[in-house]
Amino acid sequence: MKLVTYPDVEMMMIDLANKLAGELNTVLFHAEQASIALPGGTTPGPLYDALCASSLDWRRVRVLPTDERLVPPDSPRSNEGMIRARLLTGAAAEAQMIALRPGADGMDGLAGRVAEVLPLDILLLGMGADMHIASLFPGAPELEDALRADAPPVMQITPPAQPEPRLSLTAPALRSATIVHILITGADKRAALERAVEIDDPLLAPVCAVLGSATIHWAE
Ligand SMILES: O=C(O)[C@H](O)[C@@H](O)[C@H](O)[C@H](O)COP(=O)(O)O
């Protein structure tokens, strides 16, 4: 695990956007397509505002939400909707979004579409103060199965104390990433990160499923 601390949030968002753009370009030097999984939530919006202006061949970039709330795509709570609004605009409008929602072909069809994007080249995660990542929440009844090495790439999760069920990439899908970044802000999440390092158990602190290979970006 590597921790990068920034003097302020704005500088962190600009620096991480440049890092992600460079990493995507490097993948595209060597491969026809690049895959990146991105979180929703309230933190990454300014990052996406900076990243969408990056000069790269976005047509060859496949974007996958790390998780999705079971709400309509036009709901203000939709992660896909937030990523589309803040990232798939400007230069990045041509990126391919792999929606994390089942179609007529159900969860099997969705799992097949996600599997086509694995292994991930780049994974960006947020983290809750309860140490959840994606929608792998402590206390969720499905968590143990979602942490198994033989878990399907995506599962429906019932997080305690959330308004709706979620769909989430599972631990093996998240761990498939070559590059892992975690973006957090504030003292509470910094303390949660330190707790997770102490706990060192993904069942109690799901972020531990990827912590070893991650670069954590933090500002107050
Ligand atoms: O659906 C979501 O909300 C995200 O994918 C989730 O995993 C998020 O990264 C954390 O909950 C942190 O959320 P904030 O950035 O809003 O604190």
The ligand as an SDF file (V2000), in Angstrom:
LIG
                    3D

 17 16  0  0  0  0  0  0  0  0999 V2000
  -22.0460    3.8920   -4.9420 O   0  0  0  0  0  0  0  0  0  0  0  0
  -21.1880    4.5490   -4.3390 C   0  0  0  0  0  0  0  0  0  0  0  0
  -21.4620    5.4340   -3.4980 O   0  0  0  0  0  0  0  0  0  0  0  0
  -19.7250    4.3370   -4.6110 C   0  0  0  0  0  0  0  0  0  0  0  0
  -19.3790    3.6030   -5.6260 O   0  0  0  0  0  0  0  0  0  0  0  0
  -19.1160    3.9850   -3.2890 C   0  0  0  0  0  0  0  0  0  0  0  0
  -18.3170    2.8740   -3.2250 O   0  0  0  0  0  0  0  0  0  0  0  0
  -18.3570    5.2200   -2.8930 C   0  0  0  0  0  0  0  0  0  0  0  0
  -17.0930    5.2330   -3.5340 O   0  0  0  0  0  0  0  0  0  0  0  0
  -18.1980    5.2930   -1.4150 C   0  0  0  0  0  0  0  0  0  0  0  0
  -19.4800    5.0860   -0.8300 O   0  0  0  0  0  0  0  0  0  0  0  0
  -17.6890    6.6780   -1.0170 C   0  0  0  0  0  0  0  0  0  0  0  0
  -18.7050    7.5850   -1.3830 O   0  0  0  0  0  0  0  0  0  0  0  0
  -18.4780    9.1630   -1.2520 P   0  0  0  0  0  0  0  0  0  0  0  0
  -17.4570    9.5100   -2.2920 O   0  0  0  0  0  0  0  0  0  0  0  0
  -19.8370    9.7450   -1.5480 O   0  0  0  0  0  0  0  0  0  0  0  0
  -17.9970    9.4100    0.1510 O   0  0  0  0  0  0  0  0  0  0  0  0
  1  2  2  0
  2  3  1  0
  2  4  1  0
  4  5  1  0
  4  6  1  0
  6  7  1  0
  6  8  1  0
  8  9  1  0
  8 10  1  0
 10 11  1  0
 10 12  1  0
 12 13  1  0
 13 14  1  0
 14 15  2  0
 14 16  1  0
 14 17  1  0
M  END
$$$$
